[in-house]
Amino acid sequence: MENSGNNKASLFDIETFLNNLIQRLFPVWYAVHAAREMPLQPLGVLNPNSFLSHRWLSLHAVFRSLAESLQAQDKEWQPLCDLLEKVLVEREFRRPLSVSALDGIEHSTQEEDWPNLLSWAEHTGAAVAHETAEDFDLCVHRAFPQEESPHRVVYREWDGRYYWQNKEDNAHFAAALLYAHEKQRDMSFSALINVESVNSKVLDRIRNDYWLLLLARESAYPIHDLMVRADLPVALAEFEWRRGDLVFMVARKNNRHVNRILINLLDNRSTQHILEFGRWLGRRHFPFRNQ
């Protein structure tokens, strides 16, 4: 039995030695083949549902964290950082907006993370009268008083979500939502809508010139280590402050060795495990209707 154990240990030592030898002699070849077989951890939910907008995915936070991480590493990433500053474009429109169009609010003192505004409204507005059409009209006017118009709202074209930049929990707004849901009725208020859009031309430039692969941090470290050993230009950068478990793998697309490795890493993989972020973002577009 002791000899059997010693033989297995010897075989393991030999295999480890050969692997290390191949990595040293042919680091690019080894990384290309390892990338195809490497297990990847799931990314989880990127843009969670919540009644609070600051719990959603924030592209402002994503691009800020990415740029700061890259600027701290090397000047070669400055052209990408300059492009990241131009990806998001904002415009303002003043127009009526229906109460039921809102998907979230900016501020709340509640600790419970309700999955949507209706759940929040059931907890917040149930005590306010909302049985009749007159109650509904009164609730809307008290939630969005004419003298404070226009009320600031943000619309994100890349995920189709509206949120109200409120100052505090508003029981009258909650009651109006309950009535609108129960009676299938709606009403508009005067809004100043900040429309957050993605500049497709800038995003295309980034996609053409750079790899921006989103991975679980645990999955990114091994492949990054192999590429560094092969002396290939690649960087890891932070994703968003709420998701420290995720990182970007960043590289230029002008290096054929890098391209081979990352294409193999992507090959036959689910977007639940690795995401080409520019491609994912480019496919998400819910145009604002200015009418």
N, C-alpha and C positions, 0 to 999 in steps of 0.2 A: 504493500500500500504506500509505503514511504517513497519507493522508487517511482510509482505512478504519479504521486504528487510532485516529485522533483522533475519528472519529464514534462509535466504540464507547465510548471514554472519556467523550465528551460525554453520550451516552445514559445511561451509568452514573451520571454526576454528576447528571443531571436526575432519574433515578429515586431516587437517594439523597436529593436535595433534597426531592422530593415526599413521600417516606416520612417524613422528619423533620418536614415541615410538617404532615402529617396527624396525626402523633403529638402535636405541640404543640397543634393545634386541636381534635382529637377523641381524646384519650388513652384514654378508656374504650372507645370504638368500636374503636380500633386494637387494644387489648389483647384484646378479646373475639374478634376475628377471628384475631389472631396466635396465640392459645392453641390454636385448633383445628388449626392447621397446624404448630405448633412440634414439631420432632423431640425425642424423649425417649430418654435412655440407659437401658439395662436396669439393674434394681436388683441383680441377682445373687441369691445364696442368702441369705435372711434368717436362717434357723435351721439352721446346718450340722450334719451328723452328725459326731460325735466321741465317743471313749470318755471324754473329759474334759468335765464339766458346764460349766466356766467358758468353754468355747469355743462353747457354745450361745448362742442369743439370750437375753438377760436382760431381762425386763420391768422389773425393779427398776432396772437401768442405763438403760433407755430412758426411763422416766418421770422419773428423777432428772436426766438430761441435758437433757431437754425443759424441765422446770421451771426448772432453773438458767439455761438460755439465755433463757427468757422473762422471768424475774425481773430479769435484767441489762439488759433492753431498755426495759420500760415497766410502770408499775403497773397499766395496764388489763388485763394478763394474769393478775393475782393470783387472780381467781376461778377461772380455769382451773387454775392451779397448785394451788389448794386442792383441787380435784376430783381432780387427778392423784395426790395423796397418798392418796386413798381408793379408788383403783381396785383395788389388790391387797389381798386378805384372806387371812390365814393361820390355820389351825387345826391342832391336833395330835391324832393318834390312835395308841394303842398296840395293835398287832395283829401276827399272824404275816404274814410276807411271803416269797414264794418267791424263791429265789436267781435264777432265770431271769427274774424280772420286772424286774430292774435294767437300766437302759439306759446308765448311766455312773457314774463315780466322781469325787470332788471333787479328790483329790490324786494326783499321780504325778510321779516324777522323770525319766520317760522323755521324750526330746525328740521322738520320732516321734509324729506326729498320726494315731494309728490311727483308722479310720473308725467303729469300733464296739468294744464290749467284747470280742466274740469274737476279733477280730484282736489286741487287746491281750493277751487270755488266751493265745493261741497263742504269743506271744513271751515271756510272763511265767511261765506255769504248766506249760510242757511238761516241765520237768525234775522236777516233783513227781509222785509216783505217783498215777495216777487211773484204773487199769485195772479195778478191782473195785468192787462196791457198798460194801465196807468202806472202801476208799480214799476214796470219795466222802463217806461219812459223816464220816470223820476230817477231811477237808479243810474241810467245812462247819463242823464244831465248832471247828476251829482258826481259821478265818477269822472266825467269829462266836461267840466263847466265851461261855458262859452267864453267867459271873461279870461280864461287861461289858455284859450286856443291860440295857435295850433299845438296839439299835444305831440311830443316827440316820440317817434317810432323808428325802429331799424328793420329793414328787410334785407335778408341775405339771399342773393340770387343763386348761390352755389348749393344751398340746401332748402330753399323755399320757405324759410321760417321768418315770421314776424315777431318782434317783441316790443313791448311798451317800456319806455324809459321812465317808469314810475318812481315816485319818491318813497313810498311806503305801501304796506298792504292796504288794499282798498275794498272794504266789504260791499260797497255799492256796485263796484265793477264785478265782483264775484257773484252777487245776486243777479245782475244782468246776464251774466254767462249762464247761470242756472236756468233762468227763464228762457233765454234764446235756445238752449239745448232741449228743454222740456216741451216748448211750444213751437219749435222750428220757426222762430221769428228773429229778425235781425234789425239793427239800427246802425247808422254811421255817425262818426264824430269827425271833427276837423283835425287832420294830422299833418305834421311835417315829417315826411318819411326819408330817412337816410338810407339810400340803396347801396349795399355793399356788393360789388361785382368783381369778377376776375378778369384781368386784362389778358385776353386769349393770345394776343401776339407775343406778349412778354412770356407767358407760360409756354408757348411753343418754342421760343428761343431757349428757355431753360431745358425743356424736354429734348431738344435737338443736340444740346451741348453737354448735358450733365445727366448722370444717374442720381436719382433721389429715391432710394429704396427704404421703405419703412419696415423695420423688423423689431421683434422682441429683443431687448438688450441681451438677454441670455443667449439668443441665437446669433446675434451680430458679432459678438466677441470672437468666437472661434474662426469664422471666415475672415474677419478683419486681421486676426493674428497671422493667418496663412498668407494673406496678401502683403502684409508688412514684411514678413520673412522673405517674400519674393521681390522685395524692394519695389512694390507697385504703389502708385500715387492714389491713396484712398483715405478717407477720413470718416470718423463717426461724429455725429452732431446731435444735440438734444432735439427732442420733438416738441413737447409742450410741458409746462410746469406741473400740470395735473397728472401726466402720464410719464413718470420717470422710468417706467418699465419698458418704454419704447425708445428707439433711436433711429436716426437716419444714417444710412450708409451712402456716402457721397463720393462721386468720382467723375472725372471727365470722360467723355465718350470717344476721345481721340487716341486711346491706347487699346490696341487689339487684344493684348493679354487680359487687361481688365474687363473688356467687353466679353471675352469668352467665359471668364469665370462668372460674371454676374448674369449672363444669359443662361448658363447652366444652373445657377442658383434659382432663377425664375422658372426654368423649364418644368412644366407639369405641376406647378405649385398652385395652391389655392390662394386667393386674395385674403383669406382669413389668416394666412401665415406670413405672407410677404406682399407688399403693396408698392407698385411703381406710382409714387404719390402724384406726380404731374399728370399721368394718364388718368388716374382715378379722379382727380379734381377737374380735368378737362371734360370728363363725361357727365359732370353734375352741373346742370344749368336749368334754372326755373325762372324764366324771364319776368321781370317786373312789368306789370300792365299799368301804364300811366294813362288812365282814362277817367 
